[in-house]
Amino acid sequence: MDNITNNKEEQIQLLSCALEGGCSAKIPPDLLEKTLAPLMQTKVDSNLLSDVDIGDDAGVYKISDDNTLIFTVDYFPPVIADPYGFGQIAACNSISDVYAMGGEPKLALNITMFPKDDSLNILANILKGGQDKATEAGVLVVGGHTITDTTVKYGMAVIGFANPNKITTNSAAKDGDIIILTKPLGTGSCLAAMRQGLVKDQDIEDVFNSMKTLNKKACAIMNKYDVKCATDITGFGLIGHAYKMALASNVTIEIESSALPMFNKSYEVLDMGCIPGAAFTNMRYVGENILVDDNVDYNLKMLSFDPQTAGGLFICANKDNAENILADLWREGIDCASIVGKVHKKEKEYIHLVK
């Protein structure tokens, strides 16, 4: 049984309660970094292997010579009208950070905000969606916390585990690495177009399906080839997350705009001018640290800044393994996976967007 109940009135109510849905609701990265800067401090525990100082996907703490704890949290307002589907997407997005670190997710706590006067049936469906997606990932939901709020928000705090020698971080990109992206781009623009009535739900089923797809298989393949550097693409867009990686690794990442995988309607809605505001804040965040060639298509440029929800893995593959990784991804049904760029020694700008 997919849903507890699922009537149209409740769907409309759920989507209308959020001004911004999914990862588009994130505080702009430049403002966030400015706010957090005074709180940054040098690590005082040698077992803390990764934290906020390099903008990695999750905190990593060594608990033994062969095991580390990976800890992350994510939640956001509704991104689609269906409560059950929203729960699936939010859980998928929350769990993704563990996969981005090369880990195996194991435990989760629900984080829920819900209007006290709304139908609790909506809440039940959201939690059922999250529970089912967690079960698919092999994650045990062991509790959570729910408070009343004027708008619905849902997500999870997730714990995973990994061998300390097999953690993937965003600070290990090296010259010559090949960049592989495992999911299409354009969730932000397509969902904005849906909310504005420019496309119908059935026109963007591929977007919904992608957001509900775990990065579990992609992570397993990444680990098979001992990948050391990866991240997942969410609210800061492809370029925003690539910039954080390039900065942490002190390299330049070249992105080939014409190679970017996209959803069926992504280019069309971008061509309509349906570009989420978060895409422009992502562009502001990267600032002068990007070189965009003159011949880059404007719509593809904006696609690269588009805020993603439950996006794919952005993998830095050793050049000797890249084609094999891509072939394995395709064999596992991740047929949209594409080589989208490569890593160079640090140049003037951290990001180079080419045609």
Salt bridges, closest charged atoms under 4 A:
ASP30 OD2 - ARG284 NE 2.66
GLU33 OE2 - LYS244 NZ 3.71
ASP51 OD1 - LYS43 NZ 3.53
ASP53 OD2 - LYS43 NZ 3.04
ASP65 OD1 - LYS62 NZ 3.84
GLU104 OE2 - LYS106 NZ 3.44
ASP132 OD2 - LYS128 NZ 2.72
GLU136 OE1 - LYS133 NZ 2.85
ASP149 OD2 - LYS153 NZ 2.82
ASP177 OD1 - LYS174 NZ 3.07
ASP226 OD1 - LYS228 NZ 3.29
GLU254 OE1 - HIS344 NE2 3.01
GLU268 OE1 - LYS265 NZ 3.10
ASP293 OD1 - HIS352 NE2 2.78
ASP328 OD2 - LYS224 NZ 2.81
ASP328 OD1 - ARG331 NH2 2.32
